[in-house]
Amino acid sequence: GFDKDIRRRIRTYFFNTRDHRRSAAYGGLIRKMSPALQGELAWRSHSAWIGKVWYLNDGVSDGFVIELTQCLAQTSFAQTEIFGYRDTLHIVHRGLGMRKVKVLRTGSIFGEDFILDSRHLVDSTSAMAMTYIEVLLLDRESMFATMLHFPPECRRIRRAAVRIA
């Protein structure tokens, strides 16, 4: 069999991912709600991190937020795992991490420069899980596909990209 340490790590991982699995099941229920309820739920559930992304924190429509939150993928990492995906906004949903000597906790974000067109301007520094950590991910492709349906937000985010560069 496996040694004691790996068995303990696997048990801990599955114990900690129980909420993650439950959340995935709720996703189908949310899509069956009315647009107004979806919008209210999206704002209440995600307003903390949306407020930290300076180009999304004021003046974006409910519809845009609803579509963005439906594009979020959720993943998790065990303690000491290195993570960080290129062209992706990372939102810490639960747990603790470390990136560039900064502690990442619930609501922390990184990768907000994923809107930049130039790859060499994007900060690709990875993070490390200090505890079990759940992270919500918004990839660049989903963000830009959503922006196509919302011209005011598209202009706003394009201006933000110019400002970041």
C-alpha positions in Angstrom: 0.0 0.0 0.0 0.8 3.7 0.2 2.9 5.1 3.0 1.2 6.9 5.9 2.0 10.4 4.7 0.4 10.1 1.2 -2.7 8.4 2.7 -3.1 11.3 5.1 -2.6 13.9 2.3 -5.2 12.1 0.1 -7.7 11.9 3.0 -7.2 15.6 3.8 -7.6 16.6 0.2 -10.9 14.7 -0.2 -12.2 16.0 3.1 -11.5 19.6 2.0 -13.0 19.2 -1.4 -16.4 18.2 -0.2 -17.7 21.8 -0.5 -16.2 22.1 -3.9 -18.1 19.0 -5.1 -21.3 20.4 -3.5 -20.9 23.7 -5.3 -20.5 22.0 -8.6 -23.9 20.4 -8.1 -25.5 23.8 -7.3 -24.4 25.2 -10.7 -27.2 23.5 -12.6 -29.8 24.9 -10.2 -28.5 28.4 -10.6 -28.8 28.3 -14.4 -32.5 27.4 -13.9 -33.2 30.6 -11.9 -34.6 33.8 -13.5 -32.1 36.3 -14.8 -33.0 38.7 -11.9 -32.3 36.0 -9.3 -29.1 35.0 -11.0 -27.9 38.6 -11.0 -28.7 39.1 -7.3 -26.9 35.8 -6.4 -23.9 36.7 -8.6 -23.5 40.1 -7.0 -23.9 38.7 -3.5 -21.6 35.8 -4.1 -18.9 37.6 -6.0 -19.0 41.3 -5.1 -16.0 41.0 -2.8 -13.6 40.0 -5.5 -15.3 42.0 -8.3 -14.6 45.1 -6.1 -10.9 44.2 -6.1 -10.6 44.2 -9.8 -10.4 48.0 -10.4 -11.7 47.9 -13.9 -14.8 45.8 -12.9 -15.6 47.4 -9.5 -17.9 50.2 -10.7 -20.2 50.6 -13.6 -20.4 47.1 -15.1 -23.9 45.7 -15.8 -25.6 42.9 -13.9 -25.8 40.9 -17.1 -22.0 41.1 -17.6 -21.4 40.0 -14.0 -23.8 37.1 -14.4 -22.1 35.9 -17.6 -18.6 36.3 -16.1 -19.6 34.3 -12.9 -21.0 31.5 -15.1 -17.6 31.3 -16.8 -15.7 30.7 -13.5 -14.0 27.4 -13.1 -13.2 26.1 -9.6 -10.1 24.1 -8.7 -8.3 23.2 -5.6 -4.7 22.6 -4.5 -3.2 20.7 -1.6 -0.8 22.4 0.8 2.6 23.3 -0.7 1.4 22.9 -4.3 2.5 25.5 -6.8 -0.3 27.0 -9.0 -1.0 29.9 -11.3 -2.2 29.7 -14.9 -1.2 32.1 -17.7 -3.9 34.3 -19.1 -6.2 33.7 -16.1 -7.6 35.8 -13.3 -7.3 33.8 -10.0 -9.7 34.4 -7.1 -9.0 32.7 -3.7 -12.3 31.2 -2.6 -11.1 29.5 0.5 -7.8 28.8 2.2 -4.4 30.5 2.2 -1.7 30.9 -0.3 1.5 32.9 -0.9 2.6 34.9 -3.9 5.5 37.3 -4.1 5.8 37.4 -0.3 2.1 38.4 0.0 -0.4 36.2 1.8 -3.4 35.3 -0.3 -6.6 34.7 1.6 -10.3 34.5 0.8 -11.2 37.2 -1.7 -7.6 37.8 -2.8 -7.0 38.0 -6.5 -4.1 37.9 -8.9 -3.7 37.8 -12.6 -5.9 40.8 -13.3 -3.4 41.8 -16.1 -4.8 38.8 -18.1 -6.6 41.3 -20.3 -3.3 42.5 -21.8 -2.6 41.4 -25.4 1.2 41.4 -25.0 2.3 38.2 -23.3 5.6 39.7 -22.1 3.8 42.4 -20.1 1.8 39.8 -18.1 3.1 38.9 -14.6 3.3 35.1 -14.7 4.5 34.7 -11.1 3.1 31.5 -9.6 1.6 31.1 -6.1 2.0 28.4 -3.5 -0.8 26.9 -1.4 0.0 27.3 2.3 -3.1 25.3 3.3 -5.6 23.5 1.2 -6.9 26.2 -1.1 -9.9 26.6 -3.5 -9.4 29.0 -6.4 -11.9 30.4 -8.9 -10.5 30.9 -12.3 -11.6 33.2 -15.1 -9.6 32.6 -18.3 -8.9 35.2 -20.9 -10.8 33.5 -23.7 -14.1 33.4 -21.6 -13.6 37.1 -20.6 -13.2 38.3 -24.1 -16.1 36.1 -25.4 -18.3 37.6 -22.7 -17.1 41.2 -23.6 -18.3 40.8 -27.1 -21.9 40.8 -25.8 -21.4 43.9 -23.7 -19.9 46.8 -25.7 -19.7 49.3 -22.8 -17.8 46.8 -20.7 -15.7 45.9 -23.7 -14.6 49.6 -24.1 -14.0 49.9 -20.4 -11.8 46.8 -20.3 -9.9 47.7 -23.4 -9.1 51.2 -21.9 -8.0 49.4 -18.7 -5.6 47.2 -20.7 -4.0 50.3 -22.3 -3.6 51.8 -18.8 -2.0 48.7 -17.4 0.4 48.4 -20.3 
